[in-house]
């Protein structure tokens, strides 16, 4: 039986209130204090209302997801590749969930409030000190995500950490094999430079933030999970072949 908090965050009027206030306070940092460049929202045009999985690299705990929610709301109001004036917060797009580490979402009052925006908490794959600790796929975590996909879009970060070029989690590929969703790869950049690790404080202003939505992946759902995961990591530009390119980008970007 669902807990009271689960029922509350699935109650869309509550989500709309959370979206409005989170969106209102976060908008200046994304579109005024920094510069947000969005591309690829034309790929949303023919997406079904459910069973769509957005897979992305990860740079901050909250700013990444908050930006995605802004973009989804703007697209609902027929704003492609831009936010513009955020009147879209008056009637936001709420048919979306996002996957987040349980420890992160229970860490503060703000994170608990943001959990009401559709958070799906899962047990962390990584130790707190940053060392990798592989765990078996938790069936309860898998059920949360599969249930969400049955009704909504879902945002997930296969690496489960903000550390660049960390290996992806096989659980993401297993969920794809099971649910056969439309998979949209997303590549973000600039967030680590603009915000602190939580994504709630500024590190550097006037930073270019980019969010690129790629076309839906053509996936062989019968392929081994390892091959599907490799395809995902290539698509979000976090595989080994992008590592040297990423290092160069980081070095040149740090000089901007």
Secondary structure, DSSP 8 states (H G I E B T S, - for coil): ---HHHHHHT-HHHHHHHHHHHHHHHHHHHHTSSEEEEE-GGGGTT--SSSEEEEE---SSSHHHHHHHHHHHHHHTT--S---S-GGGGG----EEEEEEHHHHTSSHHHHHHHTTTEEEE--SB-TTS-B------HHHHHHHHHHHTTSEEEE-TT-SSSTT----HHHHHHHHHH--EEEEEEEESHHHHB-TTSSSBSSSS-EEEEEEEEE----TTS-HHHHHHHHHHHTT-SGGGHHHHHHHHHHHTT-
